[in-house]
Amino acid sequence: MKAFVYQGPGKFALEERKKPEMSAPTDAIVRVTKTTICGTDLHILKGDVPTCKPGRVLGHEGVGIIDSVGAGVQAFKVGNRVLISCITACGKCDYCRKGMFSHCTTGGWILGNTIDGCQAEYVRIPYADTSLYPIPDGVDEEALVMLSDILPTGFECGVLNGRVKPGDTVAIVGSGPIGLAALLTAQFYSPARIIMIDLDDNRLQVAKRFGATDTVNSADGKAIEAVMALTDGVGVDTAIEAVGIPATFELCEGLIAPGGTIANIGVHGTKVELHLERLWDRNITITTRLVDTVSTPMLLNLLKSQKIDAKLLITHHFKLAKILEAYETFRHAAKTSALKVIIES
């Protein structure tokens, strides 16, 4: 089968690989029909994720069709159409019982990280009963790919951790796919103002179409002043970091109002300065989280009822044979205006 393989920092290729085989009775083999690229994949390619070793098939998002199931799988059978969760959950360990599936002792974020992932024709899914979702009839599969990771991540790590409430003022730093997912799902809670901050005017225009009340281009280094002007010098109730570099986290530190919450979503590969000399007396909360996908069933219901349009995030389509071109398009989003790309087997 064809598979996209990480070969070390800055090195990658589309390779021929052996079709995966089941290694436990709770496994399923899924024929991947549609997958996508995540910003986290770009962090891996830069060498920011040391748990992902050279030789790994990347990808943790997608939909597909069950090709085979182990004897211990009860919820699915061959031929079922399924949504693949980015988080693998045994459902039985202490962390899973707490709903912290991302920290499952034998699962968590392993797809495309510590085991081979979804950017291939086939993928092995451990704990299939608790790591896959049946696809309802009539639901658009491309939209469902956004429920593998991006929408639950923006919602759980940004909106829920950020404690967004009706009437709040929210700043989202980063108008890429994750920031836009946070923007879409923050509107569930009717904040009075959502300020999107980015370097890319095109993405800021997209954010406006998605419901942002204000946009700030931070290229001039004056984003804090701009946000303070919008908030009468107070700052924001919630600042969501959706990039994963030191400058954007420090920007959030400068935007937050007393009593506010900084919610980190970004994958950080280098250290960030925490300015406690400015923040120690401001009653703020800083949260971190890896998505647990506990919100996936709720988001699936909203998708079915057309309360959220996940296809808004999709800008480009490629065949798996063209995945190198897909990565180039995704990596150079400022030139290509790419958000999420759909890759079909």
Number of C-alpha atoms within 10 A of each C-alpha: 11 18 27 27 25 24 15 16 15 11 12 18 14 18 14 12 15 10 15 16 13 16 12 14 14 19 22 31 23 29 23 26 22 26 29 29 24 21 19 20 20 16 16 24 21 14 19 17 18 11 11 22 18 17 14 21 30 28 26 28 28 30 31 26 20 22 18 20 23 19 11 14 19 11 13 19 15 13 13 16 24 24 25 30 27 29 26 28 31 21 19 13 16 13 17 19 12 12 15 20 28 22 21 24 14 13 22 23 22 23 27 26 22 17 18 25 25 31 30 31 22 27 30 24 29 27 22 28 21 19 24 25 21 15 19 14 9 7 14 14 21 21 20 25 26 27 27 25 23 25 29 28 26 26 27 24 25 34 29 17 22 25 18 23 19 13 12 17 22 30 29 29 28 24 27 24 23 29 29 29 26 27 29 23 20 24 19 15 15 15 17 13 20 25 23 28 29 23 17 19 17 16 25 24 14 18 26 17 11 17 17 22 15 16 23 20 17 19 12 7 11 12 20 20 14 16 24 17 12 16 15 8 14 14 24 27 24 31 32 31 28 28 24 21 16 16 12 23 25 15 19 23 23 20 26 27 23 16 13 23 25 28 27 26 28 26 18 17 16 9 8 14 10 12 11 10 7 10 16 9 10 13 11 18 17 14 15 14 16 19 26 26 28 15 15 20 13 12 21 19 13 14 19 17 11 11 11 17 15 22 16 17 23 18 14 16 16 18 14 24 17 14 24 15 13 22 17 11 19 24 16 11 17 15 11 13 17 21 24 27 22 22 24 22 18
